[in-house]
């Protein structure tokens, strides 16, 4: 009878350890998702700021007195930041979309960002009342434990914009 209880204790102990490992792995995966979202958002912010600051069209400022963005330069600078950040982390399979509102009074880009981000319920229009750069990123995140249960790759979506005040 004592041997049966020892065996039962060993089985229950093993099951408890397995459950704790799965729960801990799930918590690690949730943390990784949260950390990846924060990192991707900081990359999008940095890219938008770089595009807005380095993409200024100084000739237009000198001629008209209003700040305007050079669309090609702003977009290229933002894309360079995104590419270098993704390459530094070894991330492939990401998607980026960059839009520039070059005019001194800003404007509107309909249907941007292309997918809802964070708590967004649906698509909307991105608008700004000043020259601005908008950066949208989709970044794949691999699970540590949850892929064992058939939960495949998770994609996080972030959007950030930066404008230039007149």
Z-matrix of the N, CA and C atoms (Angstrom, degrees):
N
C 1 1.447
C 2 1.533 1 111.33
N 3 1.305 2 116.80 1 -38.58
C 4 1.469 3 120.45 2 178.92
C 5 1.523 4 110.11 3 -66.57
N 6 1.337 5 117.91 4 -38.04
C 7 1.458 6 121.27 5 178.65
C 8 1.528 7 111.25 6 -64.27
N 9 1.336 8 116.88 7 -36.84
C 10 1.466 9 120.35 8 178.40
C 11 1.532 10 110.05 9 -64.65
N 12 1.324 11 117.21 10 -40.78
C 13 1.467 12 120.24 11 179.19
C 14 1.527 13 110.87 12 -66.38
N 15 1.313 14 117.56 13 -38.60
C 16 1.468 15 120.33 14 178.23
C 17 1.526 16 110.21 15 -63.91
N 18 1.315 17 115.91 16 -40.82
C 19 1.471 18 120.05 17 178.67
C 20 1.519 19 110.95 18 -65.46
N 21 1.341 20 115.66 19 -41.48
C 22 1.464 21 118.81 20 177.65
C 23 1.524 22 110.89 21 -64.28
N 24 1.291 23 117.87 22 -40.27
C 25 1.466 24 121.78 23 178.52
C 26 1.524 25 110.50 24 -63.63
N 27 1.312 26 117.08 25 -40.25
C 28 1.463 27 120.68 26 179.12
C 29 1.530 28 110.66 27 -64.90
N 30 1.342 29 116.44 28 -42.99
C 31 1.465 30 120.29 29 179.36
C 32 1.525 31 110.07 30 -64.61
N 33 1.337 32 116.97 31 -46.72
C 34 1.471 33 119.67 32 179.38
C 35 1.531 34 110.97 33 -63.60
N 36 1.298 35 116.92 34 -38.11
C 37 1.464 36 120.36 35 177.35
C 38 1.521 37 111.69 36 -63.15
N 39 1.326 38 116.15 37 -44.08
C 40 1.472 39 121.17 38 178.24
C 41 1.523 40 110.74 39 -62.99
N 42 1.330 41 117.61 40 -45.03
C 43 1.470 42 120.61 41 178.39
C 44 1.525 43 111.53 42 -62.60
N 45 1.318 44 116.71 43 -39.84
C 46 1.471 45 120.66 44 178.51
C 47 1.521 46 111.08 45 -63.44
N 48 1.321 47 116.48 46 -42.86
C 49 1.462 48 120.28 47 178.25
C 50 1.522 49 111.01 48 -63.17
N 51 1.334 50 117.34 49 -43.54
C 52 1.464 51 120.74 50 178.67
C 53 1.532 52 111.52 51 -61.78
N 54 1.315 53 116.43 52 -42.40
C 55 1.469 54 120.41 53 178.72
C 56 1.526 55 110.20 54 -64.13
N 57 1.328 56 117.14 55 -42.22
C 58 1.467 57 120.35 56 178.77
C 59 1.529 58 111.46 57 -64.16
N 60 1.331 59 117.44 58 -38.47
C 61 1.464 60 120.71 59 177.79
C 62 1.526 61 110.78 60 -63.88
N 63 1.322 62 117.79 61 -43.30
C 64 1.467 63 121.77 62 179.95
C 65 1.531 64 110.42 63 -65.68
N 66 1.328 65 117.05 64 -44.41
C 67 1.468 66 120.32 65 179.40
C 68 1.524 67 110.12 66 -63.83
N 69 1.320 68 117.41 67 -43.60
C 70 1.468 69 121.06 68 178.71
C 71 1.525 70 110.55 69 -63.17
N 72 1.325 71 116.86 70 -42.33
C 73 1.470 72 120.05 71 177.07
C 74 1.511 73 111.87 72 -61.66
N 75 1.326 74 116.79 73 -40.69
C 76 1.470 75 120.37 74 176.60
C 77 1.510 76 111.80 75 -62.73
N 78 1.326 77 117.23 76 -41.31
C 79 1.464 78 120.57 77 177.53
C 80 1.526 79 111.59 78 -65.49
N 81 1.325 80 116.18 79 -37.80
C 82 1.466 81 119.91 80 176.30
C 83 1.525 82 110.16 81 -63.56
N 84 1.317 83 116.99 82 -42.14
C 85 1.465 84 120.31 83 178.27
C 86 1.526 85 111.84 84 -63.00
N 87 1.310 86 117.06 85 -41.15
C 88 1.468 87 120.19 86 178.42
C 89 1.525 88 110.17 87 -64.68
N 90 1.324 89 116.98 88 -40.98
C 91 1.461 90 120.18 89 177.13
C 92 1.529 91 110.61 90 -63.70
N 93 1.333 92 117.01 91 -43.01
C 94 1.473 93 119.98 92 179.21
C 95 1.526 94 111.25 93 -60.98
N 96 1.324 95 116.44 94 -38.75
C 97 1.457 96 120.65 95 177.99
C 98 1.533 97 110.65 96 -64.08
N 99 1.310 98 116.17 97 -45.13
C 100 1.468 99 121.66 98 178.65
C 101 1.530 100 110.86 99 -63.64
N 102 1.330 101 117.59 100 -45.16
C 103 1.462 102 121.64 101 179.89
C 104 1.532 103 110.88 102 -65.40
N 105 1.331 104 117.23 103 -39.78
C 106 1.469 105 120.65 104 178.94
C 107 1.517 106 111.05 105 -65.85
N 108 1.326 107 117.21 106 -38.26
C 109 1.458 108 120.37 107 177.67
C 110 1.527 109 111.33 108 -64.22
N 111 1.318 110 116.80 109 -44.61
C 112 1.468 111 120.27 110 178.18
C 113 1.525 112 111.43 111 -63.60
N 114 1.333 113 116.68 112 -40.60
C 115 1.463 114 120.06 113 178.96
C 116 1.535 115 110.64 114 -65.25
N 117 1.330 116 117.05 115 -46.19
C 118 1.470 117 120.55 116 -179.71
C 119 1.525 118 110.76 117 -62.75
N 120 1.326 119 116.86 118 -38.48
C 121 1.460 120 119.83 119 177.99
C 122 1.529 121 110.87 120 -65.17
N 123 1.329 122 117.65 121 -39.05
C 124 1.464 123 119.32 122 178.31
C 125 1.528 124 111.16 123 -67.88
N 126 1.330 125 117.41 124 -34.17
C 127 1.474 126 120.53 125 175.29
C 128 1.529 127 110.11 126 -65.11
N 129 1.336 128 116.69 127 -44.65
C 130 1.467 129 120.30 128 179.23
C 131 1.536 130 110.45 129 -62.97
N 132 1.333 131 117.00 130 -40.77
C 133 1.464 132 120.03 131 177.56
C 134 1.521 133 111.36 132 -62.87
N 135 1.330 134 116.06 133 -46.43
C 136 1.458 135 120.10 134 -179.30
C 137 1.526 136 111.02 135 -62.61
N 138 1.319 137 116.90 136 -40.50
C 139 1.461 138 120.83 137 179.68
C 140 1.529 139 110.86 138 -66.24
N 141 1.320 140 117.57 139 -42.28
C 142 1.464 141 120.65 140 178.87
C 143 1.531 142 110.70 141 -64.65
N 144 1.324 143 116.80 142 -42.30
C 145 1.472 144 120.09 143 178.13
C 146 1.524 145 111.76 144 -64.57
N 147 1.341 146 116.57 145 -40.90
C 148 1.465 147 119.84 146 178.33
C 149 1.524 148 110.91 147 -63.93
N 150 1.326 149 116.68 148 -42.88
C 151 1.466 150 119.66 149 178.51
C 152 1.510 151 112.04 150 -63.82
N 153 1.326 152 117.01 151 -41.51
C 154 1.467 153 120.41 152 -178.60
C 155 1.523 154 112.06 153 -71.45
N 156 1.318 155 117.49 154 -34.24
C 157 1.464 156 118.91 155 -177.36
C 158 1.524 157 112.29 156 -84.42
N 159 1.326 158 117.59 157 -41.99
C 160 1.469 159 120.01 158 -177.74
C 161 1.524 160 112.87 159 -85.82
N 162 1.310 161 117.23 160 -13.10
C 163 1.458 162 120.46 161 -177.15
C 164 1.515 163 114.22 162 -94.41
N 165 1.313 164 117.74 163 11.30
C 166 1.467 165 120.15 164 -179.05
C 167 1.526 166 110.93 165 -67.87
N 168 1.304 167 115.23 166 136.58
C 169 1.462 168 122.22 167 179.23
C 170 1.525 169 107.89 168 -95.17
N 171 1.326 170 115.60 169 93.92
C 172 1.468 171 120.24 170 -173.88
C 173 1.523 172 112.40 171 -70.23
N 174 1.331 173 118.50 172 -27.16
C 175 1.469 174 120.17 173 177.23
C 176 1.525 175 110.56 174 -62.09
N 177 1.324 176 116.95 175 -41.39
C 178 1.462 177 121.15 176 178.52
C 179 1.524 178 110.53 177 -66.12
N 180 1.322 179 116.57 178 -37.37
C 181 1.466 180 120.15 179 177.68
C 182 1.522 181 109.99 180 -62.24
N 183 1.321 182 116.92 181 -44.59
C 184 1.465 183 120.69 182 -179.03
C 185 1.528 184 111.86 183 -67.72
N 186 1.314 185 117.31 184 -36.28
C 187 1.461 186 121.14 185 -177.46
C 188 1.520 187 113.50 186 -80.76
N 189 1.320 188 117.55 187 -40.94
C 190 1.468 189 119.79 188 -173.54
C 191 1.525 190 113.82 189 -112.16
N 192 1.322 191 116.93 190 -19.05
C 193 1.452 192 119.94 191 -177.42
C 194 1.520 193 113.24 192 86.63
N 195 1.325 194 118.11 193 -1.55
C 196 1.457 195 122.11 194 179.69
C 197 1.530 196 109.79 195 -110.25
N 198 1.312 197 115.70 196 141.36
C 199 1.464 198 120.52 197 177.85
C 200 1.523 199 108.92 198 -78.52
N 201 1.319 200 114.13 199 133.77
C 202 1.454 201 121.48 200 177.63
C 203 1.521 202 107.08 201 -136.99
N 204 1.319 203 117.15 202 153.84
C 205 1.456 204 121.04 203 178.53
C 206 1.524 205 110.65 204 -101.71
N 207 1.326 206 115.31 205 142.21
C 208 1.453 207 121.30 206 170.68
C 209 1.528 208 105.33 207 -83.39
N 210 1.314 209 116.30 208 111.53
C 211 1.459 210 122.06 209 -171.33
C 212 1.526 211 112.26 210 -58.35
N 213 1.316 212 117.82 211 -43.66
C 214 1.467 213 121.00 212 -177.46
C 215 1.527 214 111.33 213 -67.75
N 216 1.320 215 117.36 214 -44.43
C 217 1.461 216 121.00 215 -178.76
C 218 1.531 217 110.30 216 -66.41
N 219 1.328 218 117.27 217 -45.96
C 220 1.463 219 121.12 218 -178.97
C 221 1.529 220 111.03 219 -61.19
N 222 1.307 221 116.80 220 -43.64
C 223 1.462 222 121.11 221 179.92
C 224 1.527 223 111.32 222 -66.10
N 225 1.324 224 117.36 223 -42.93
C 226 1.462 225 121.62 224 179.52
C 227 1.521 226 111.72 225 -64.29
N 228 1.323 227 116.49 226 -43.92
C 229 1.471 228 120.29 227 179.87
C 230 1.527 229 111.06 228 -62.90
N 231 1.316 230 117.11 229 -42.52
C 232 1.462 231 120.78 230 178.68
C 233 1.523 232 110.69 231 -65.05
N 234 1.324 233 117.13 232 -43.59
C 235 1.466 234 120.67 233 -179.65
C 236 1.519 235 111.11 234 -64.79
N 237 1.334 236 117.83 235 -36.27
C 238 1.463 237 120.85 236 178.09
C 239 1.523 238 111.77 237 -62.04
N 240 1.329 239 116.44 238 -40.48
C 241 1.468 240 120.44 239 178.07
C 242 1.528 241 110.22 240 -63.69
N 243 1.319 242 116.52 241 -45.56
C 244 1.473 243 120.58 242 179.89
C 245 1.526 244 110.06 243 -61.56
N 246 1.318 245 117.04 244 -48.15
C 247 1.466 246 120.82 245 -178.13
C 248 1.525 247 111.90 246 -60.98
N 249 1.329 248 117.43 247 -44.31
C 250 1.467 249 119.81 248 -178.23
C 251 1.531 250 111.23 249 -67.79
N 252 1.330 251 117.99 250 -37.24
C 253 1.467 252 120.44 251 178.71
C 254 1.524 253 110.65 252 -66.93
N 255 1.321 254 117.26 253 -42.49
C 256 1.466 255 120.39 254 179.53
C 257 1.518 256 111.31 255 -67.48
N 258 1.325 257 116.14 256 -38.92
C 259 1.455 258 120.29 257 179.12
C 260 1.530 259 110.79 258 -67.26
N 261 1.332 260 117.44 259 -38.00
C 262 1.465 261 120.97 260 179.26
C 263 1.528 262 111.33 261 -62.83
N 264 1.310 263 118.01 262 -32.66
C 265 1.467 264 121.77 263 179.14
C 266 1.527 265 112.83 264 -93.61
N 267 1.328 266 116.73 265 -5.56
C 268 1.459 267 119.99 266 179.76
C 269 1.512 268 113.48 267 72.88
N 270 1.322 269 116.88 268 29.09
C 271 1.463 270 121.65 269 -178.05
C 272 1.525 271 109.13 270 -90.74
N 273 1.323 272 115.25 271 127.99
C 274 1.460 273 120.94 272 174.47
C 275 1.519 274 107.31 273 -122.30
N 276 1.302 275 116.14 274 163.87
C 277 1.457 276 120.02 275 178.33
C 278 1.511 277 113.97 276 80.76
N 279 1.308 278 117.47 277 13.27
C 280 1.464 279 120.51 278 177.36
C 281 1.520 280 109.81 279 -84.80
N 282 1.322 281 115.62 280 161.15
C 283 1.456 282 122.27 281 177.67
C 284 1.521 283 108.01 282 -126.20
N 285 1.316 284 115.58 283 137.49
C 286 1.463 285 119.17 284 176.00
C 287 1.526 286 109.37 285 -132.99
N 288 1.321 287 114.56 286 146.36
C 289 1.464 288 121.35 287 175.28
C 290 1.521 289 106.79 288 -136.77
N 291 1.318 290 115.53 289 127.24
C 292 1.464 291 121.31 290 -177.83
C 293 1.521 292 108.22 291 -123.31
N 294 1.313 293 115.57 292 129.83
C 295 1.459 294 121.74 293 177.24
C 296 1.522 295 108.24 294 -125.17
N 297 1.322 296 115.02 295 143.13
C 298 1.459 297 121.52 296 -179.03
C 299 1.519 298 109.08 297 -122.81
N 300 1.320 299 115.56 298 130.93
C 301 1.466 300 122.23 299 171.62
C 302 1.528 301 105.74 300 -103.37
N 303 1.340 302 118.21 301 95.47
C 304 1.463 303 120.36 302 -170.19
C 305 1.531 304 115.04 303 -80.70
N 306 1.306 305 118.37 304 -22.79
C 307 1.461 306 121.08 305 -172.39
C 308 1.525 307 112.23 306 -68.85
N 309 1.326 308 117.15 307 150.64
C 310 1.468 309 120.73 308 -179.80
C 311 1.526 310 113.75 309 -58.50
N 312 1.331 311 117.37 310 -27.75
C 313 1.462 312 120.58 311 179.86
C 314 1.526 313 112.29 312 -98.63
N 315 1.326 314 117.19 313 11.90
C 316 1.461 315 120.64 314 178.54
C 317 1.507 316 112.50 315 75.28
N 318 1.307 317 115.94 316 -134.76
C 319 1.456 318 120.61 317 -179.69
C 320 1.514 319 110.40 318 154.22
N 321 1.335 320 114.76 319 -160.66
C 322 1.463 321 121.22 320 -177.98
C 323 1.524 322 109.36 321 -138.63
N 324 1.324 323 115.64 322 138.98
C 325 1.459 324 121.79 323 173.38
C 326 1.523 325 105.94 324 -116.94
N 327 1.310 326 116.71 325 114.35
C 328 1.471 327 119.45 326 -177.40
C 329 1.529 328 110.49 327 -77.82
N 330 1.320 329 114.99 328 143.08
C 331 1.452 330 121.06 329 178.23
C 332 1.509 331 114.50 330 69.23
N 333 1.303 332 117.82 331 25.04
C 334 1.463 333 120.84 332 178.89
C 335 1.508 334 108.81 333 -125.18
N 336 1.290 335 119.67 334 130.79
C 337 1.454 336 128.73 335 2.98
C 338 1.527 337 112.69 336 -68.93
N 339 1.351 338 116.03 337 154.50
C 340 1.469 339 119.60 338 -173.10
C 341 1.524 340 115.22 339 -67.63
N 342 1.321 341 118.60 340 -20.75
C 343 1.462 342 122.25 341 178.22
C 344 1.518 343 108.12 342 -132.48
N 345 1.306 344 118.05 343 152.82
C 346 1.473 345 119.64 344 177.33
C 347 1.524 346 110.85 345 -61.47
N 348 1.315 347 115.81 346 142.47
C 349 1.461 348 120.91 347 178.09
C 350 1.517 349 109.50 348 -119.24
N 351 1.301 350 114.83 349 149.86
C 352 1.458 351 124.60 350 177.72
C 353 1.516 352 112.12 351 47.62
N 354 1.316 353 117.44 352 -110.45
C 355 1.453 354 120.78 353 -176.57
C 356 1.527 355 112.85 354 -97.11
N 357 1.336 356 116.61 355 10.04
C 358 1.450 357 119.92 356 -179.20
C 359 1.517 358 111.47 357 -65.06
N 360 1.302 359 115.72 358 136.49
C 361 1.456 360 120.03 359 -178.22
C 362 1.520 361 112.62 360 -91.29
N 363 1.298 362 117.07 361 -19.37
C 364 1.453 363 119.63 362 -179.14
C 365 1.508 364 111.07 363 -167.72
N 366 1.297 365 115.04 364 179.57
C 367 1.450 366 119.83 365 -179.95
C 368 1.519 367 110.43 366 -76.08
N 369 1.294 368 113.98 367 148.68
C 370 1.452 369 118.80 368 177.51
C 371 1.519 370 108.11 369 -145.86
N 372 1.299 371 115.91 370 -169.96
C 373 1.450 372 121.23 371 178.66
C 374 1.525 373 108.93 372 -104.99
N 375 1.327 374 115.34 373 139.94
C 376 1.459 375 120.12 374 175.34
C 377 1.514 376 107.10 375 -93.84
N 378 1.307 377 116.87 376 129.24
C 379 1.455 378 119.91 377 179.14
C 380 1.517 379 109.81 378 -138.99
N 381 1.324 380 114.09 379 156.39
C 382 1.456 381 121.38 380 178.55
C 383 1.520 382 107.29 381 -149.50
N 384 1.307 383 116.31 382 149.65
C 385 1.467 384 119.90 383 177.95
C 386 1.523 385 111.50 384 -99.73
N 387 1.334 386 116.05 385 17.50
C 388 1.459 387 122.40 386 177.04
C 389 1.526 388 108.00 387 -147.05
N 390 1.334 389 118.43 388 165.85
C 391 1.468 390 118.87 389 176.24
C 392 1.530 391 109.16 390 -59.12
N 393 1.320 392 117.14 391 135.78
C 394 1.464 393 119.23 392 -174.38
C 395 1.522 394 111.52 393 -152.03
N 396 1.332 395 113.82 394 161.79
C 397 1.460 396 122.68 395 176.02
C 398 1.526 397 107.19 396 -125.34
N 399 1.331 398 116.42 397 129.86
C 400 1.458 399 122.11 398 177.33
C 401 1.513 400 110.04 399 -114.64
N 402 1.326 401 116.30 400 134.26
C 403 1.465 402 121.76 401 -178.43
C 404 1.525 403 108.99 402 -125.18
N 405 1.328 404 115.94 403 125.35
C 406 1.462 405 123.36 404 178.27
C 407 1.522 406 107.83 405 -116.77
N 408 1.332 407 116.62 406 131.50
C 409 1.465 408 121.15 407 179.81
C 410 1.521 409 110.89 408 -128.36
N 411 1.313 410 115.82 409 140.88
C 412 1.464 411 123.63 410 167.88
C 413 1.519 412 106.44 411 -119.65
N 414 1.328 413 116.03 412 119.85
C 415 1.462 414 121.00 413 -175.42
C 416 1.530 415 109.04 414 -123.94
N 417 1.350 416 117.67 415 127.64
C 418 1.463 417 119.84 416 177.65
C 419 1.532 418 110.40 417 -77.34
N 420 1.328 419 115.88 418 142.62
C 421 1.461 420 122.13 419 177.56
C 422 1.521 421 107.94 420 -125.09
N 423 1.315 422 116.41 421 127.31
C 424 1.464 423 120.00 422 178.94
C 425 1.524 424 109.74 423 -92.41
N 426 1.306 425 114.52 424 141.22
C 427 1.457 426 121.00 425 -179.93
C 428 1.524 427 110.75 426 -80.43
N 429 1.314 428 115.56 427 157.81
C 430 1.459 429 121.44 428 173.47
C 431 1.523 430 110.13 429 -92.00
N 432 1.300 431 117.54 430 -47.36
C 433 1.464 432 123.34 431 -174.69
C 434 1.519 433 112.61 432 -118.02
N 435 1.316 434 117.50 433 -36.73
C 436 1.464 435 120.32 434 -171.17
C 437 1.523 436 113.79 435 -65.60
N 438 1.348 437 118.13 436 -19.75
C 439 1.460 438 119.03 437 177.46
C 440 1.532 439 111.69 438 -68.21
N 441 1.316 440 117.60 439 -21.06
C 442 1.470 441 121.14 440 176.05
C 443 1.523 442 110.41 441 -63.36
N 444 1.339 443 116.21 442 -32.38
C 445 1.455 444 121.44 443 -177.83
C 446 1.520 445 113.12 444 -91.67
N 447 1.330 446 116.80 445 14.21
C 448 1.451 447 120.46 446 176.07
C 449 1.518 448 114.22 447 85.72
N 450 1.322 449 117.25 448 9.05
C 451 1.466 450 120.39 449 176.21
C 452 1.517 451 106.30 450 -87.96
N 453 1.305 452 116.05 451 110.12
C 454 1.452 453 121.07 452 -173.88
C 455 1.518 454 112.16 453 -77.78
N 456 1.301 455 114.35 454 -170.12
C 457 1.458 456 123.37 455 -179.16
C 458 1.523 457 111.48 456 -50.65
N 459 1.285 458 117.00 457 139.85
C 460 1.457 459 123.44 458 177.47
C 461 1.521 460 107.96 459 -107.04
N 462 1.314 461 117.20 460 138.99
C 463 1.455 462 121.93 461 177.87
C 464 1.519 463 109.05 462 -113.32
N 465 1.324 464 115.47 463 129.25
C 466 1.458 465 119.73 464 175.47
C 467 1.520 466 108.36 465 -102.31
N 468 1.315 467 116.15 466 147.76
C 469 1.455 468 122.54 467 -177.72
C 470 1.525 469 108.82 468 -126.73
N 471 1.336 470 115.72 469 129.04
C 472 1.462 471 120.25 470 179.79
C 473 1.520 472 109.74 471 -134.83
N 474 1.313 473 115.50 472 154.93
C 475 1.459 474 121.96 473 177.20
C 476 1.516 475 109.00 474 -141.01
N 477 1.319 476 116.06 475 135.92
C 478 1.462 477 121.59 476 175.83
C 479 1.516 478 108.12 477 -141.85
N 480 1.321 479 115.76 478 150.21
C 481 1.460 480 120.21 479 177.31
C 482 1.511 481 109.33 480 -138.76
N 483 1.310 482 114.86 481 154.93
C 484 1.462 483 121.34 482 177.32
C 485 1.518 484 107.89 483 -139.50
N 486 1.306 485 115.72 484 137.87
C 487 1.455 486 120.70 485 -179.31
C 488 1.528 487 111.07 486 -120.70
N 489 1.311 488 114.20 487 167.72
C 490 1.452 489 121.81 488 178.48
C 491 1.518 490 108.05 489 -115.29
N 492 1.320 491 116.98 490 115.74
C 493 1.460 492 120.51 491 -179.28
C 494 1.526 493 110.26 492 -74.01
N 495 1.305 494 115.71 493 144.06
C 496 1.469 495 120.72 494 179.14
C 497 1.514 496 110.60 495 -75.87
